[in-house]
Amino acid sequence: PAGAVPLGLKQNVHTGGAGIRTTISGTEPREYDIVIEKADWGSTGTKNMVIRITDPELLETTGGIVQGMSGSPILQDGQLIGAVTHVFVSDPTRGYGIFAENMYEYSAETGG
């Protein structure tokens, strides 16, 4: 399909630059810069990686991860590697993401 992004396997996820695709104004999503600070490849829950928002526009507009961003795709090296799951209450510029591979495996197991 047009605009399809390949699924990135969790072993290919690495610390460093990435992006989240989200909509903060209007109706069209766009990509904002983040950094993956930590990845826990053995984790099976919803907190597989720690992300930090670095995009100046997103930080100025929202102050970080806000309600409604959960589920926003995380992209790295042209691949869908995960989605935003939680924000750090103590630091809204940081939060957790789940690996796309874990989401896919859970979906296959539950038939959904």
C-alpha positions as CSV (number, residue, x, y, z in Angstrom):
1,P,0.0,0.0,0.0
2,A,1.0,3.6,-0.6
3,G,3.0,5.0,2.3
4,A,3.5,1.6,3.9
5,V,6.5,1.4,6.2
6,P,8.4,-1.9,6.7
7,L,8.3,-3.5,10.2
8,G,11.6,-3.2,12.0
9,L,12.6,-6.1,14.1
10,K,13.5,-5.4,17.8
11,Q,17.1,-6.6,17.4
12,N,17.6,-3.8,14.8
13,V,16.4,-1.1,17.2
14,H,19.4,0.9,18.5
15,T,20.0,3.9,20.8
16,G,20.2,7.2,19.0
17,G,18.1,9.2,16.6
18,A,14.5,8.2,15.7
19,G,11.2,9.9,15.1
20,I,7.6,9.7,16.2
21,R,4.7,10.4,13.8
22,T,1.9,12.3,15.5
23,T,-0.6,15.1,15.0
24,I,-0.5,18.1,17.3
25,S,-2.4,20.5,15.1
26,G,-4.5,20.2,12.0
27,T,-5.4,16.7,10.7
28,E,-2.1,15.6,9.1
29,P,0.5,13.7,11.2
30,R,4.1,14.6,10.8
31,E,7.4,13.3,12.1
32,Y,9.1,14.8,15.1
33,D,12.7,14.0,16.3
34,I,13.3,11.8,19.3
35,V,16.2,9.9,20.8
36,I,16.0,6.3,21.9
37,E,17.9,6.4,25.2
38,K,17.6,2.7,26.1
39,A,16.2,-0.5,24.5
40,D,15.5,-3.7,26.4
41,W,15.4,-6.4,23.7
42,G,14.3,-9.1,26.2
43,S,11.4,-7.2,27.6
44,T,7.9,-8.5,26.7
45,G,5.7,-5.8,28.3
46,T,4.9,-2.4,27.0
47,K,8.0,-0.6,28.3
48,N,10.6,-1.9,25.8
49,M,12.5,1.3,25.2
50,V,13.0,4.7,26.8
51,I,12.5,7.6,24.4
52,R,13.2,11.4,24.8
53,I,11.6,14.1,22.7
54,T,14.3,16.3,21.1
55,D,12.3,18.1,18.5
56,P,12.2,21.9,19.4
57,E,8.8,22.5,17.8
58,L,7.2,19.6,19.6
59,L,8.8,20.6,22.9
60,E,7.7,24.2,22.4
61,T,4.1,23.2,21.5
62,T,3.4,20.4,23.9
63,G,6.3,20.3,26.4
64,G,6.9,16.7,25.6
65,I,4.6,13.6,25.5
66,V,1.0,14.5,26.2
67,Q,-2.3,12.7,26.4
68,G,-3.3,11.4,23.0
69,M,0.2,10.6,21.9
70,S,0.0,7.0,23.1
71,G,0.1,4.7,20.1
72,S,2.0,7.2,18.0
73,P,4.4,5.3,15.7
74,I,8.1,5.3,16.4
75,L,10.3,5.1,13.3
76,Q,14.0,4.5,12.9
77,D,16.1,3.9,9.8
78,G,12.9,4.0,7.6
79,Q,11.2,1.2,9.6
80,L,8.3,1.1,12.0
81,I,10.0,-0.1,15.2
82,G,7.3,0.7,17.9
83,A,4.7,2.9,19.4
84,V,4.6,5.4,22.3
85,T,3.0,3.8,25.4
86,H,3.7,5.9,28.5
87,V,5.1,9.3,29.6
88,F,7.3,9.7,32.7
89,V,5.2,11.7,35.1
90,S,8.4,13.3,36.5
91,D,9.7,14.3,33.1
92,P,7.2,14.7,30.2
93,T,10.0,15.0,27.7
94,R,10.7,11.2,28.3
95,G,8.6,8.1,28.1
96,Y,8.3,4.5,27.1
97,G,7.7,2.7,23.8
98,I,6.8,-0.8,22.9
99,F,8.5,-2.7,20.1
100,A,6.4,-3.1,16.9
101,E,7.5,-6.8,16.8
102,N,6.0,-7.3,20.3
103,M,2.8,-5.6,19.2
104,Y,2.6,-7.9,16.1
105,E,3.3,-11.1,18.2
106,Y,0.7,-10.1,20.7
107,S,-1.8,-9.4,18.0
108,A,-1.1,-12.8,16.3
109,E,-1.5,-14.6,19.7
110,T,-4.8,-13.0,20.5
111,G,-6.2,-13.1,17.0
112,G,-6.6,-9.4,16.9
